[in-house]
Amino acid sequence: MKNSTFTEADALFSVLAVEEELERIFRDPHFTESAILKKFLSFIVQETIHGRSNCLKEYTIAVNVLHKPHNFNPQENGIVRIHAGRLRRALFQYYDSIGRNDKVIITVPKGKYVPVFAN
């Protein structure tokens, strides 16, 4: 992908920098051993860097990442929230260890599915 920047006014990192950070994260055992966490993080990051963060809802993630049927009801099934919690813990562990000196830090605030990019 070309080295473009986010379209949002507060974007601090290039698309390339964020994608390179994803690659570093995906080499961590928490992610190499979990295809779901990789797919979940990749999906929410890609949607965000392409200006579609407003579409990151529990239902959208269930259908696109977890391959739930279109009649999926997130109020009756907490699977997305469960995996989001796992993702948050895996990211915390990554940045608490081998990722502590990374220039881009990706977090997912509790209660939200839109990733935050910081340094």
N, C-alpha and C positions, 0 to 999 in steps of 0.2 A: 504494500500500500504506500502511496506517496506520503511525504511528510507534511501533512496538512494540520491545521489546528481545529479545535472544537469551534462550533458556531456559537456556543453560549458565551456571553460577555465575560463571565468569571473564569473561563478555562485558562489554566496555567500551563498545561502540558500538550505536546503535540500528540497526534494519534499514534505516530510511530513510537514515541516514548512509552505510552500506555501499553501498546501491543508488545513491546519488548519486556515490559514489566510482567505482563501476563505470561510470557514464555518463561521468565525466571520463576515465577510462582508455580507454574505447572511442572517444574522439575522437582519440586518439594514432594516428599513421600505422601503427605496428606492429600495431595492432588493426583499424583501418579497412581495412587491406589483407589481413587474414587472418580470414576467417569462422570458421575452426577455432579459432584462439586465443580469439576472442570467445565462441564457444559453449562451449569448454572452461572458461574462467574463469567465465562466467555459471553454468554447471551446478554447478561445485564450490562457488561462493559461495552459490547458492540452496539447495543441499542442506545446506550448513552452517548457514545462518541459519534454516532450517526444522527444525533438529534431527536431520538425517539424515547427519551427517558420518561416522558409523560405517559407512555404506553406500558410501563413496567408495573403491572398489577399482579396480584396473586393468581388470578385466572389466566392471564397471558403466559406467565411463567409455567403454570401447571400444564397448559396445552402445548406450548412450544418446547419446553425443556424436559418435562416429565412425561410427555405424550399422553396426558389424560384426555378423555373424550370431551367433545364440545359441550356436553351437558354437565361438566364438572362444576360442583358447587363448593367454593372455598369455605363457606360458612359451615359446611358439614364435614369437611375433610381438611385437616391441618398439615398435610404433607409438605406444602410449600414453606410454611413457617418452620417446620422441623428442619428441612434442608437449609433454609436461610440461617438458622441458628448454628447448624454444623459448619456452614460456610464462614460465618463470622468467627467462630472458634478457630477454624483452620487458618484463616488470615491472621488472626491475633498470634497464633503459635508461629506462623511463618515470620512475621515481622518481629517477634520476640527472640528469634534465633537467627537463622541465616539471612533473613531479609532486613536486618536492623540497619544496614547502611545503604539500602536502596534509595535512589533519588526520587522515585515515585512510590507513594504509598496508597494502596487501594483499600478502602474500608466500605462497609455496608452498615449504615446506622440502624440500630435496633428499631423495628417498626416500619422500616422502609426497605425498598428493593433497588433504589437508585444508588449506584456506587459513588463514593466521593474520592477524588484524587487529590492528594496532598504531598507535601515534602517535609 
